[in-house]
């Protein structure tokens, strides 16, 4: 039994680089947490167990500074309701989705982004979504390049 287990581990170690390059193996991540309905990092920010520098709070959403900013101004707007990704939003969420964008606009103005800013929603693995709780990135304070990524 032990030998069989060891052989399985050796096989996994040998094939892991190939599986990773083919995208067939994912490491434990926010994806796993979301699929298991465990709290994501954003759920923990919402419940106060992880601190955040809030820029806006209301009954539908919050906005806070990104902890790894990709621009001089980079903040996130997240709904209090957990929607894992934009493709899972329902027609009934249309008012909430509009509210997220209007909040992004208002906070961008408060942050002094009068010369423009970028609004990004990553969706799924190929969209580089890292936390499976819908969130809107707002980036500004510098000239953005096109195409992104």
C-alpha positions in Angstrom: 0.0 0.0 0.0 2.8 2.4 0.9 4.7 1.6 -2.2 1.6 2.2 -4.4 1.1 5.5 -2.7 4.8 6.5 -3.2 4.6 5.4 -6.9 1.5 7.6 -7.4 3.3 10.6 -5.8 6.4 10.1 -8.0 4.1 9.9 -11.1 2.4 13.1 -10.0 5.7 14.9 -9.5 7.0 13.8 -12.9 3.8 14.9 -14.8 3.0 18.1 -12.7 5.0 20.5 -14.9 3.2 19.2 -18.1 -0.2 19.3 -16.4 0.4 22.9 -15.2 1.5 24.0 -18.6 -1.6 22.5 -20.1 -3.8 24.1 -17.5 -5.2 20.8 -16.3 -4.1 21.3 -12.7 -5.0 24.3 -10.5 -3.5 25.1 -7.2 -5.7 25.7 -4.1 -7.0 29.2 -4.6 -9.8 31.6 -4.4 -11.5 29.5 -7.2 -11.6 26.5 -4.9 -12.9 28.7 -2.0 -15.6 30.1 -4.2 -16.6 26.7 -5.6 -16.8 25.3 -2.1 -18.8 28.4 -0.9 -16.1 29.1 1.6 -15.5 32.8 2.4 -13.3 34.6 -0.2 -11.0 37.3 0.8 -13.7 39.8 -0.1 -16.2 38.1 2.1 -13.7 38.6 4.9 -13.2 42.3 4.1 -17.0 42.7 4.1 -17.3 41.0 7.5 -14.4 43.0 9.0 -12.1 40.1 9.6 -9.6 41.5 7.1 -9.0 45.2 7.3 -9.3 47.4 4.2 -8.9 51.1 3.4 -12.5 51.9 2.5 -13.2 54.8 0.1 -17.0 54.2 0.0 -19.6 52.1 1.8 -23.3 51.8 1.3 -26.0 49.1 1.6 -25.2 47.6 -1.8 -21.4 47.8 -2.2 -18.1 49.0 -0.9 -15.0 50.5 -2.5 -11.5 50.1 -1.1 -7.9 50.6 -2.2 -6.3 47.6 -3.9 -3.5 46.1 -1.8 -1.3 45.6 -4.9 -2.0 48.7 -6.9 -1.2 48.6 -10.6 -1.6 52.4 -11.1 -1.1 55.4 -8.8 -4.9 55.1 -8.1 -6.3 51.6 -8.0 -9.4 50.7 -6.1 -12.0 48.0 -6.2 -15.8 48.2 -6.0 -17.5 45.0 -4.8 -21.1 44.2 -4.2 -22.1 43.1 -0.7 -24.1 40.3 -2.5 -21.6 37.6 -3.6 -21.9 37.0 -7.3 -18.9 34.8 -8.2 -18.3 36.3 -11.6 -20.0 38.6 -14.1 -21.1 35.7 -16.3 -23.1 34.4 -13.3 -25.0 37.7 -12.8 -28.7 37.4 -13.4 -31.1 39.8 -15.0 -32.4 40.6 -11.5 -28.9 41.9 -10.7 -29.1 44.7 -13.3 -29.7 47.5 -10.7 -26.8 46.3 -8.6 -24.5 46.1 -11.6 -25.4 49.6 -12.6 -24.9 50.8 -9.0 -21.4 49.3 -9.0 -20.4 51.3 -12.1 -22.0 54.5 -10.8 -20.1 54.0 -7.5 -16.9 53.5 -9.5 -17.5 56.8 -11.3 -18.2 58.7 -8.1 -15.2 57.3 -6.2 -13.0 58.0 -9.3 -14.1 61.6 -9.2 -13.4 61.8 -5.4 -9.9 60.3 -6.1 -9.2 63.1 -8.5 -9.3 61.0 -11.7 -10.5 64.0 -13.9 -8.3 63.0 -16.9 -9.8 59.6 -17.2 -9.5 56.1 -15.7 -9.9 52.5 -16.7 -12.7 50.2 -15.4 -12.0 46.5 -15.6 -14.0 43.4 -14.7 -12.0 40.1 -15.0 -14.1 37.1 -15.7 -13.0 33.5 -15.3 -9.7 31.8 -15.7 -8.8 33.2 -19.1 -9.9 36.6 -18.0 -7.4 36.4 -15.1 -10.0 36.6 -12.4 -8.2 35.9 -9.1 -11.0 36.3 -6.6 -14.4 34.7 -7.4 -16.5 37.5 -5.9 -17.4 40.0 -8.6 -15.3 43.1 -8.4 -14.7 46.2 -10.5 -11.1 47.5 -10.8 -10.7 51.2 -11.3 -7.2 52.3 -12.3 -6.0 55.8 -13.0 -3.5 58.5 -12.4 -1.3 57.6 -15.4 -1.7 57.0 -19.1 -3.1 53.5 -19.8 -1.7 51.4 -22.6 -3.7 49.6 -25.3 -4.1 46.8 -25.8 -4.0 45.7 -22.1 -2.4 42.5 -21.1 
